Amino acid sequence: MPLPHALRGLAVGALALSMGAAAPTNSTPPDGIDFEMIVTTGASGTIEGATDTGAVNVWTHFSTHDPETCSSASPDNRCDKTLVWVEDDGELTFTLDAAYDVADYDLVVWESGKSGSAFNEAGRNITNVTPPGLGQIPIPGDETVTFEAKAQSYYLAVVFYRAAGGGYTLTGELA
């Protein structure tokens, strides 16, 4: 005998929870969030970001890395925000692979909630060198951040950039 319609959803939800289903994702990311990612042990998450924002700005130094004041639409304080759900405890590594190796990207990851608000910083890779007489010059585009992640938690991975001609790939892996 089939379950009444009202009970079918509860039965499916209970079955999904008992099978260890991933956290519910939004059909549309929360306001201000560009991408969503789910990471579990043995299954990485990947997004393709900033595929074409204009000419590559090779020598950019970011004065602020504030997730509250940046956005993918801002011409002066540009960033992509990825809300990440982590299923299991473990060492979480985010790898940013730049398509154009001298584009300047900075990667900062914060603990977060489902809304995408940034709380405590979990890790960062902001790579610049200062050769004599030349000021801040970015090291080629790729960035990596690794930290101990808590199971059943949200993180906000923010990629800061000015122009990204060619884009990047951001991958999250849990070990």
C-alpha positions as CSV (number, residue, x, y, z in Angstrom):
1,M,0.0,0.0,0.0
2,P,1.6,3.3,-1.0
3,L,2.2,6.0,1.6
4,P,0.0,9.1,1.6
5,H,1.6,12.0,-0.3
6,A,2.4,13.9,2.8
7,L,4.3,11.0,4.3
8,R,6.3,10.1,1.2
9,G,8.6,13.2,1.6
10,L,9.3,12.3,5.2
11,A,10.1,8.7,4.3
12,V,12.5,9.9,1.5
13,G,14.1,12.4,3.8
14,A,14.6,9.8,6.5
15,L,16.1,7.4,4.0
16,A,18.5,10.0,2.7
17,L,19.7,10.8,6.2
18,S,20.2,7.2,7.1
19,M,22.3,6.8,3.9
20,G,24.6,9.7,4.9
21,A,23.3,12.1,2.2
22,A,25.2,15.4,1.7
23,A,24.0,18.6,3.4
24,P,21.1,20.2,1.6
25,T,22.2,22.7,-1.0
26,N,20.3,25.7,-2.1
27,S,18.7,25.6,-5.5
28,T,20.2,29.0,-5.8
29,P,23.2,30.1,-3.8
30,P,22.6,32.6,-1.0
31,D,22.9,36.3,-1.9
32,G,26.5,37.2,-2.6
33,I,27.6,33.6,-3.1
34,D,28.9,32.7,-6.6
35,F,29.4,29.0,-6.2
36,E,28.6,26.0,-4.0
37,M,30.7,22.9,-3.4
38,I,30.4,19.7,-1.4
39,V,33.5,17.9,-0.2
40,T,33.7,14.4,1.3
41,T,36.5,12.0,2.0
42,G,37.4,10.5,-1.3
43,A,35.2,12.9,-3.4
44,S,36.6,16.3,-4.2
45,G,34.6,19.4,-5.2
46,T,35.6,21.7,-8.1
47,I,34.4,25.0,-9.6
48,E,35.6,27.0,-12.6
49,G,35.9,30.7,-11.7
50,A,36.3,34.1,-13.3
51,T,36.5,32.8,-16.9
52,D,36.7,36.2,-18.5
53,T,36.9,39.5,-16.7
54,G,39.0,41.4,-19.2
55,A,42.7,41.9,-19.7
56,V,45.0,40.2,-17.2
57,N,46.3,42.5,-14.5
58,V,49.6,41.0,-13.8
59,W,50.9,43.3,-11.0
60,T,48.0,43.7,-8.5
61,H,48.5,44.0,-4.8
62,F,45.3,43.7,-2.7
63,S,45.1,46.1,0.2
64,T,42.2,44.3,1.8
65,H,40.9,40.7,1.9
66,D,37.5,41.4,3.3
67,P,34.7,39.0,2.1
68,E,32.1,41.5,3.2
69,T,33.2,44.3,0.8
70,C,34.2,42.3,-2.3
71,S,32.0,40.7,-5.0
72,S,32.3,39.3,-8.5
73,A,30.6,42.4,-9.8
74,S,32.9,45.0,-8.1
75,P,35.4,46.6,-10.5
76,D,37.7,47.6,-7.6
77,N,37.4,44.8,-5.0
78,R,36.7,41.7,-7.1
79,C,36.3,38.2,-5.7
80,D,34.4,34.9,-6.2
81,K,32.8,33.4,-3.1
82,T,32.3,29.6,-2.8
83,L,30.2,28.2,0.0
84,V,31.6,24.8,0.9
85,W,29.9,22.0,2.8
86,V,32.3,19.5,4.4
87,E,30.9,16.1,5.3
88,D,33.8,14.5,7.3
89,D,36.6,15.5,9.7
90,G,40.0,15.7,8.0
91,E,42.6,17.7,6.4
92,L,41.0,20.0,3.8
93,T,43.1,21.3,0.9
94,F,41.9,23.9,-1.5
95,T,44.0,24.2,-4.7
96,L,43.6,27.2,-7.0
97,D,45.0,26.4,-10.5
98,A,45.3,29.6,-12.6
99,A,44.9,29.3,-16.3
100,Y,47.3,32.2,-16.8
101,D,50.3,31.7,-14.4
102,V,51.1,35.4,-13.8
103,A,47.6,36.5,-13.0
104,D,47.4,37.5,-9.3
105,Y,44.9,35.5,-7.2
106,D,44.7,35.4,-3.4
107,L,42.8,32.6,-1.6
108,V,41.4,33.0,1.9
109,V,39.1,30.5,3.6
110,W,36.8,31.2,6.6
111,E,34.6,29.1,8.8
112,S,31.0,30.0,7.8
113,G,27.4,29.3,8.2
114,K,24.8,28.2,5.6
115,S,24.2,31.9,4.6
116,G,27.9,32.3,3.6
117,S,28.9,34.7,6.3
118,A,32.6,34.6,7.2
119,F,33.5,34.0,10.8
120,N,37.0,32.8,11.8
121,E,39.7,32.6,9.2
122,A,40.7,28.9,8.6
123,G,43.6,29.5,6.2
124,R,45.1,31.8,3.5
125,N,47.6,31.9,0.7
126,I,48.4,35.5,-0.3
127,T,51.6,35.2,-2.3
128,N,53.7,38.3,-3.1
129,V,57.4,38.9,-3.2
130,T,59.3,42.2,-3.0
131,P,62.3,42.3,-5.3
132,P,64.5,45.3,-4.6
133,G,63.1,48.5,-6.2
134,L,60.1,46.8,-7.8
135,G,57.5,46.9,-5.0
136,Q,54.9,44.1,-4.6
137,I,55.0,41.5,-7.4
138,P,52.8,38.4,-7.3
139,I,54.3,35.0,-7.6
140,P,52.6,33.0,-10.4
141,G,48.9,32.4,-10.0
142,D,48.5,29.0,-8.2
143,E,47.5,29.0,-4.5
144,T,47.0,26.3,-1.9
145,V,45.4,26.4,1.5
146,T,45.3,23.4,3.9
147,F,43.7,23.1,7.4
148,E,41.9,20.7,9.6
149,A,38.2,20.8,8.8
150,K,35.3,19.9,11.0
151,A,32.7,17.4,9.9
152,Q,29.2,18.7,9.0
153,S,30.5,22.3,8.6
154,Y,30.4,25.2,6.2
155,Y,33.4,27.1,4.9
156,L,33.6,30.2,2.7
157,A,36.5,30.0,0.1
158,V,37.1,33.5,-1.3
159,V,39.3,34.1,-4.4
160,F,40.4,37.7,-4.7
161,Y,41.5,39.1,-8.1
162,R,41.4,42.2,-10.3
163,A,41.3,40.7,-13.7
164,A,41.5,37.0,-14.5
165,G,41.7,36.6,-18.3
166,G,41.6,32.8,-18.6
167,G,40.1,32.1,-15.2
168,Y,41.0,29.4,-12.6
169,T,39.9,26.1,-11.2
170,L,39.3,25.8,-7.5
171,T,39.4,22.2,-6.1
172,G,38.6,21.1,-2.5
173,E,39.9,17.7,-1.3
174,L,39.5,16.1,2.1
175,A,42.1,13.6,3.3
